[in-house]
Amino acid sequence: MKKFLKPSIFWLFIFIPVTIVLEKLAVRDSLVFFSAAFSIIPIAKLIGESTENLAHYTGDAIGGLLNATFGNAPELIIAIVALNSGLHEMVLASLIGAILANLLMATGVAFFIGGIKFHTQEYNPVTIRMYSSMMFLAVCSMVIPSVFHRFFATESGAYLENETSLNTMLAISLLVAYIFYLFFMIKTHPDLFRSVEIKVTENVAEEHKPWSKGFAIGALVVASVVAAFMSEILVGAAEGTGKELGMSSVFIGIVFVAVIGGAAESISAISMAAKNKVDLTISIALGSSIQIALFIAPLLVLVSFFIGPKPMFLNFTKAETGALFMAVILATVISGDGKSNWYKGIQMITLYVLLALLFYFTPEQI
């Protein structure tokens, strides 16, 4: 009985029915938005625990991939709902924000918390170099259509057909590259993603008995479905919340929608670092960023041709592309040696806060 009375993050499940009631009562959008946000937190925790238990059977690389895939489900649902409403700026901002949140905030907090418990944590440097090269490819894929739009697109739409073709062909190319990436990771070179051996010390908590594979998969699927449902409510209230609080749609997308939508993988990455499983942290955080750039972003471009008022192109603002470059460069420099500590986490968190301030004070369409 005491176990159930002990304070737990799962108590926040109460916000699921609360959010549904608030939406039916048509109260202020900000109340619905933040209630939905609180409801997603325990769902994210459940997704994290499910994938952690699956990692006992699949290994860290596949476990991280599963976490990134199911953890990105809310982000994908949010983006599709926003696409259908024609909120292209918010969708593009949420894509950039999700990558920034994974690369800087989630990894930074994970390094910080893990560094407090352990003086130095080690992970496979070969893996991080592979992820870094994929992230650079991801950045280039987002910058190329943005550069074309900025230099060649005109208000008269003279190059609209070329821009449409460029974005379509780029989206298909990225999806193909992502398929090859999965084949490389899972089939031909899984040894490159193997975790380093960590000596068990008295500081490491005793491992619990892993869930059965069937139970873990079932919990993962159910949690992802509920997360998708609550995310749909969240995005429905996002635009009204921005107006109520005096925030731009770009800031709402980059900070609030991105952080909440990516709560699953963020919580998982942080909890893994606290258990000295930094390879799984890296696999979750960076793997999720790669999946967003090489799978979700191009998929949304293709989907936008069938839903919403008009197709969405990967036309990011100068501030968004600059922020993405800074995040990738810092993450690569900090994590390249295969070792982490708490101050590296502070450095990454600091850059994330600075970028959030940039977008808070940046006017629309910059």
N, C-alpha and C positions, 0 to 999 in steps of 0.2 A: 504493500500500500504506500509506503514511504517513497518508493521509486516513482510512482505516478504523481505524488504531490510535490516532488522535487522540481524546482523551476527549470523549464526547458524551452528551447526555441520552438518546439512543436506546439506549445500553447498558442502560438500565433495562427494556428489553423482556424481559430475562432473568427478570424477576419474574412474567411471565405464566405460564410453565410451573411456576415455583417455587410460585406461589399455588395452581395446580391440584393439585400434589402435596401441599402442606400441607393443602388441604381434604380430599383423599382419605384422608390419614393421620389426620384428625380431631384435629389438634393444638389448642392453645389458640386461642380465637377472636381474641385480640389479635394473634397472629402472622399469622393469615390476613388480618385486617383491614388491618394496616399493609403486608403484602406486596401485597395487592390495591391499596392506595393508591399504592404506588410504581409498580405496573404501569400505572396510569392516567395517570401524568405524561407518559411519552413518547407515549402515544396522544393525549393532549391536544395535545402539541406538533405531532404529525402533522396533527391536525385544523386547528390554527392555520395551518400552512404551506399546507395545501390551500386553505383559504378565502382566504389572502393571495394565492395565485396566481389563484384565481377572481376576486378583486377587480380584477385587471388587465382582465378581460373584462366585468365587471358594474358596476364603479364601487364607491365606498366604502360607500354606503348599502345596496346589495344584498349586497355582500360581508360587511358587518357583520351583516345579517339572516341570511345563510347560516351565518355563524359562530355566531350566537346559537342558531339552530335546531338545528344539529348538535351544538353544544357543550352544549345542554340535554338532549340525548338520554340521557346517563347519569343526570341528575337525574330525568327522567321514569321511566326504568326502575327506579331506586332507589325512587321514590315508589310505583309500582305494586306492586312486590314487598312493600314495607312495608305498603301498604294491604291486600294479600291476607292478611298476617299480623296485621292488626288494630292495627298500630302507628301510630295516628292522631296521637298527640302528636309522634312523630318526623317524620312526614310534614309536619305543619304547621310544626314547627320548622325543617325543612330548606328549606321554601319561604321563610320569613322569612330564614333564614341565607344562602340563595343570593342574595337581593336585597341584603342587607347586604354580602356578600362582593363583589358586583359594583359596587355604588355606592361603597363605602368602600375596601375592601382592594385590589381590582384597579385601580380608577381612581386610588387614592392611590399605589400602587406605580408605576403607569404615569407619573403626574405627577412622582413623585420621580426615577425613572430618566431620564425624558426631560428633566427640569429640570437634571439633572447634566450631560448632554451638550450641552444647548442652554439658553442664558440664559433665554429666554422662548419658549414655543411657542404658536401661534395655531390656532384652529379656528373653525368657523362658529357665531356666537352665535345665529343664528336656529334652527339645528338644536337646540342645547342647550335653548332655550326651549320648543321643541315637545316634546322628550323630558321636560322638567321637568313640563309640564302633564299629560302622559300618566302620569308617575309619581305625581302628586298624585291623579289619577283612580284609579290602582291602589291607593294607600293607602286611599282612601275605600271602595273596593270590598271591602277586607279588614276595615275597621273596622265597617262597617254590620252584617254578620251577627254579629260579635263583640258589639256593643252590644246587639243584640236578645237574644242568648243570655244576656248578663249581667243584663239587666233584666227579661226576661219568661219565660225558660225556668225551669222548676221541676223538682225531683226527681221529682214525680209525673207529669211529662210532659204537663202540661195544654196547653201550646202547641207540642207536638212537631210536630203537623201543619202549623201555621203556619210553624214554623222550617224544616221540610222544604221547604215551598212557596217560602219566601223564598230559601233557598240554591239551589234548582233554578232559579228565575226569574232570580236574580242571575247564576248561572253562564252561563245562555243569553245574557243581556244582554251580559256581558263578552266572550263569544266573538263575538257579532255586532259589538261595538265593535272588537275586534281585527281582524276581517275588513275593516271600514271603514278602520282604521288602515293596514293593508297596501295597500289600494287607493289611499289618499291618498298614501302614501310612494312607491309604485311607478308608479302610473298618472297621477294628476292633478297632483301637486305634487312631483315629484322634484327640482325646482330648489331647494326649501327644504332639502334634505339634501345639497346639493353641497358638496364640500370646498373650503376656502380654498386659494388658490395659494401654494405653498411654494417659496421660492427655493432652488435647489440650491447648497449650499456645500461647502467642502472637508471639513467634519465629517460629511457624509452619506456613508455607505458606498455603494459602487457597486452598483447593482441587478443581481441575477442575472437571467438570461433566464427568463421565466415558464414554468411547465409548460404542456403542452397542456391544453386544456379537458377533454378526455376523461380524461386521466391524473389531473388534479386532482380531478374528480368521482369517479372510481374510488377514489382514495386516501381521499377524504372518506367515502365510503360504507363502505368496509372498516374504516377506523378507528372509525367510529361504531358499527358492529356489534360489534367487539371491545370497545369501551368499554362498551357495554350489557351484554355477557357478564360482564366483570370487575366491573361495578357490581353485578350481581346477587349475585356472591360476596361483595362488600363489605358489602352490606346484611344478608346472612345472618349475618355475624359482628359486626355493629354492636352489637346489644343485649348480647351476651355480653361484648364488649369494654368496654362501659360498666360492667357489673357488676364485671369484673375490675379496672378502674382506679378504681372508686368515683365515676363520673360519671353524672349524670342523663341520661335519654334525650333531654331537651330540649337539653342542652349538646352531646351527641353529634350531634344533628341539625343544630343551628344552626352549629356550628363544623366538626367533622370531616366529616360527610356532605356538608354544603353546599359547603365549600371543595374537597373532593376531586371531588365531582360536577361542580362548575363550573370545574375546572382548565383545561379546554380554552379557554373564552372568556377566562379570566383571563390565561393565558399569552399568548394571541393579542393581547389588549389591551395588555399590557405590552411585547411585542415591537414592536408598531406604534408606540408612543410613543418607543421607543428609535430608531426609524427616522424620527422626526419626522412621523409620519402620525397626528396626534392626532385628526383627524376620524374615522378608522377606529377608534381607541381608544374614543372616545365612542359611536360606533355599535354597537360590540360590547358594551361594559359596560352602558350604559344600555338599549340595545335588548334585551339578554338579560334585564334586570330587568323591563322592560315585558312581555316575552313570558312570563316566569314568572307575573306577576300577572294578566295578561289572557288568557292561553291555557292554561298548564299548570295553574294553581290551579283555574280553573273546570272544566277537562277532568277533573281528578282527582275533583272533587265528583260529576260525572255518572258517571264510571267506578265510583266507590265503591258505587253502587246495584246494581252487577252482580257485584262481587267483594268479598271480605272478609266479616267477620261482620256488619257494619252500615254504613250510609252515613256518610260523613265530611262534617262541616260546617266552614265557615271560621270556627271559634271560636278566636280567638287570645287568649293571655293579655294582661294589662295590660302586662307587661314587653315582650312581643313587639310589640304595637301602638305602645307608646311608643318603642321602639328604631327602628321603621320610620319614624315621624314625624321623629325626630331625624336619621336618615340622609338622608331626602329633603330636609329643610330645609338641612342643611349642604352637601349636594351641589349644591343649587340656588344657594345663596349663593356658594359657591366658584367654580363653573363658569360663572356667568351672564355674565361679561364677555368670554368668548371667548378668554381667555389663561390659560396655566398655567405654574407654576414648581415647583421642588422643594419649597418650604415648604408650598404648598397640598397637596401629596401627604402631607407629614408630618401636617398637620392631619387629613386624612381617615383616615390609618392610626391616629392616636391615638384618634379616636372609636371606630374598630372594636375596638381593643384594650380600651378602657373598657367597651364593650358586651359583649365576650366575657367579661370579668371579672364583669360583672353576672350573666350567665347561668350562669357557673361557680358562683357563690355563691348563686344564687336557688334556693329549694326548689321542688319540683314543685307544679304547679297554682296558680301565682301570676298 
